[in-house]
């Protein structure tokens, strides 16, 4: 079973339009597990823009015990979808479903359940896989200044300290998911 990680994330963004005459406005993008239902590899925001993407890395260095994920921007979508990952109440996008289910995945918790800790309905789980790290990407549909806040909460400890999970928030240019475009590293 892959290491499961809870992600409670929301992005509160203040967008200042490019036009100097326009009034600044504030918009909020909030991603919850209730919105992730296993039907898509991305989500559309309240403005009708595809803005959340469920992805994975394509490069790593070293054996799994000492693996370093290469954050080179070469991320691709998690192409498979499931409404019952690992026979648990998890629905979302995943790396592989056949012949066996293999992480990484991004999933919404559909009902409360307990393994070595309790996961609540509406939470988001991210899990790296044996060969790929998981990437939750957000692309702003608007130009302007923004601020972002969120919470990463790793409650599961079955694999040692912090389940050997590292978190990164990376800023960079927009990606073209349809073309599986490579992102340039952030500067």
C-alpha positions as CSV (number, residue, x, y, z in Angstrom):
1,X,0.0,0.0,0.0
2,X,1.4,3.4,-0.9
3,X,2.1,6.0,1.7
4,X,-1.0,8.2,2.0
5,X,-0.7,11.9,2.6
6,X,-3.4,14.3,3.6
7,X,-3.5,17.6,1.8
8,X,-5.7,20.3,3.0
9,X,-5.1,23.0,0.5
10,X,-6.8,26.2,-0.6
11,X,-5.4,29.2,-2.5
12,X,-6.7,32.6,-1.7
13,X,-5.5,34.8,-4.5
14,X,-5.7,38.5,-5.0
15,X,-5.7,39.3,-8.6
16,X,-4.9,42.8,-9.9
17,X,-6.1,43.2,-13.5
18,X,-3.6,44.4,-16.1
19,X,-5.7,47.4,-16.9
20,X,-4.9,50.4,-14.6
21,X,-8.5,51.6,-14.8
22,X,-9.9,48.3,-13.6
23,X,-10.7,47.9,-9.9
24,X,-8.6,45.3,-8.2
25,X,-10.6,42.2,-7.2
26,X,-10.1,39.2,-5.0
27,X,-10.9,35.7,-6.1
28,X,-10.5,32.5,-4.1
29,X,-9.7,29.0,-5.5
30,X,-10.4,26.3,-3.0
31,X,-9.7,22.7,-3.7
32,X,-11.4,20.1,-1.5
33,X,-11.7,16.3,-1.7
34,X,-15.4,16.6,-2.3
35,X,-14.6,18.1,-5.7
36,X,-12.3,15.2,-6.7
37,X,-14.7,12.4,-7.8
38,X,-12.6,10.2,-10.0
39,X,-14.1,11.5,-13.3
40,X,-11.2,13.7,-14.5
41,X,-7.4,14.4,-14.3
42,X,-8.0,18.1,-13.8
43,X,-10.7,20.4,-12.4
44,X,-12.4,23.5,-13.7
45,X,-12.7,26.5,-11.4
46,X,-15.8,28.7,-10.7
47,X,-14.8,30.9,-13.6
48,X,-14.9,28.1,-16.1
49,X,-11.1,27.7,-16.4
50,X,-9.3,24.5,-16.1
51,X,-7.0,25.4,-13.3
52,X,-6.2,22.3,-11.1
53,X,-4.1,19.5,-12.6
54,X,-3.3,16.0,-11.2
55,X,0.2,15.0,-12.4
56,X,3.3,13.0,-11.8
57,X,7.1,13.4,-12.3
58,X,8.9,11.7,-15.1
59,X,12.5,11.6,-13.7
60,X,14.1,10.4,-10.5
61,X,17.7,9.6,-9.3
62,X,18.7,6.5,-7.3
63,X,17.1,3.4,-5.9
64,X,13.8,3.8,-4.0
65,X,15.4,3.7,-0.6
66,X,17.4,6.9,-1.4
67,X,15.5,8.2,-4.3
68,X,15.6,11.9,-5.2
69,X,12.8,13.2,-7.3
70,X,14.0,15.5,-10.1
71,X,11.9,18.7,-10.0
72,X,12.7,19.6,-13.6
73,X,9.2,20.6,-14.7
74,X,8.8,17.5,-16.8
75,X,5.4,16.6,-15.4
76,X,2.7,14.6,-17.1
77,X,-1.0,14.0,-16.2
78,X,-2.2,11.1,-14.1
79,X,-4.1,9.5,-17.0
80,X,-6.2,6.9,-15.2
81,X,-9.2,7.6,-13.0
82,X,-10.8,5.5,-10.2
83,X,-13.7,5.8,-7.8
84,X,-12.4,3.1,-5.4
85,X,-8.6,3.1,-5.2
86,X,-7.1,0.3,-3.2
87,X,-10.6,-0.8,-2.1
88,X,-10.9,2.4,-0.1
89,X,-13.3,5.3,-0.3
90,X,-10.9,7.3,-2.5
91,X,-11.8,8.7,-5.9
92,X,-9.4,10.6,-8.2
93,X,-6.6,10.4,-10.8
94,X,-4.0,7.7,-10.6
95,X,-0.9,6.5,-12.5
96,X,-2.2,2.9,-13.2
97,X,-5.3,0.9,-12.5
98,X,-4.6,-2.3,-14.6
99,X,-3.3,-5.0,-14.3
100,X,-2.8,-3.6,-10.7
101,X,-3.4,-0.3,-9.0
102,X,-0.1,1.7,-8.7
103,X,0.4,5.2,-7.2
104,X,1.1,8.1,-7.5
105,X,-2.4,9.5,-7.1
106,X,-4.5,12.5,-6.1
107,X,-7.7,11.5,-4.5
108,X,-10.7,12.9,-2.6
109,X,-11.8,11.0,0.5
110,X,-15.5,10.0,-0.2
111,X,-16.3,8.8,3.4
112,X,-14.4,8.7,6.8
113,X,-12.1,5.7,7.3
114,X,-9.3,4.7,9.5
115,X,-6.1,2.8,8.7
116,X,-3.2,3.8,11.0
117,X,-4.9,7.3,11.3
118,X,-8.3,8.6,10.4
119,X,-9.1,10.3,7.1
120,X,-12.3,12.5,6.9
121,X,-14.8,12.8,4.1
122,X,-13.8,15.8,1.9
123,X,-10.1,15.7,2.6
124,X,-7.5,15.3,-0.2
125,X,-4.9,12.5,-0.3
126,X,-1.7,12.7,-2.3
127,X,0.5,9.6,-2.6
128,X,3.8,9.2,-4.3
129,X,4.4,6.0,-6.2
130,X,7.3,3.6,-6.4
131,X,8.6,5.2,-9.6
132,X,7.0,8.7,-9.7
133,X,6.3,11.6,-7.3
134,X,2.9,13.1,-7.3
135,X,2.3,16.7,-8.4
136,X,-0.7,18.9,-7.7
137,X,-0.5,21.8,-10.1
138,X,-2.6,25.0,-10.1
139,X,-2.5,27.4,-13.1
140,X,-3.8,30.9,-12.7
141,X,-6.4,31.8,-15.3
142,X,-5.7,35.5,-14.8
143,X,-2.7,37.8,-15.0
144,X,-1.7,39.9,-12.1
145,X,-0.3,39.8,-8.6
146,X,-1.4,37.1,-6.3
147,X,-0.9,35.7,-2.9
148,X,-1.3,32.0,-1.9
149,X,-1.8,30.2,1.3
150,X,-2.5,26.6,2.2
151,X,-1.7,23.7,4.5
152,X,0.2,20.4,4.1
153,X,-0.6,17.9,6.8
154,X,1.0,14.5,6.9
155,X,-0.7,12.4,9.6
156,X,0.3,8.9,8.5
157,X,3.6,7.7,10.1
158,X,3.7,4.0,9.1
159,X,6.9,4.5,7.0
160,X,8.9,6.4,9.6
161,X,9.6,10.0,10.1
162,X,7.0,12.0,8.1
163,X,6.4,8.9,6.0
164,X,9.6,10.0,4.1
165,X,7.5,12.6,2.2
166,X,9.0,15.9,1.2
167,X,6.8,18.9,0.2
168,X,7.7,21.5,-2.3
169,X,5.9,24.6,-3.6
170,X,7.3,25.5,-6.9
171,X,6.5,28.6,-9.0
172,X,7.1,28.6,-12.7
173,X,5.6,29.3,-16.1
174,X,2.3,27.8,-17.2
175,X,2.3,24.4,-18.6
176,X,0.4,23.0,-21.6
177,X,-1.1,19.8,-20.3
178,X,-2.5,18.7,-23.6
179,X,0.9,18.8,-25.2
180,X,2.6,17.4,-22.1
181,X,4.9,20.4,-22.3
182,X,8.0,20.6,-20.2
183,X,8.0,23.4,-17.6
184,X,11.1,25.5,-17.3
185,X,12.5,25.4,-13.7
186,X,11.4,28.4,-11.6
187,X,13.9,31.1,-11.0
